């Protein structure tokens, strides 16, 4: 019975791929298909910062906005103004 595994690694030269993890349970000839992998995306700040750091970052973001910008009137936020056909 043949099994397939997805292994991740880095191409070092035209004949060498350095694997991220060892694969001791597979021996003998193998077929390798190589494809580029998109860079890993960073985790959202809300998952990586402590509550205090998140609060500080959020307030810094708030303070970065121009306080003189006009605020939308309440009627602009009503359902009737968002969905014209209702």
Protein Blocks (a to p, Z undefined) as FASTA:
>chain_A
ZZddddddddfblmbccdfbdcfkbgcjdddddddddddddddfklmpcfklmmmmmmmm
mmmpcfkbccddfklmpmklmmmmZZ
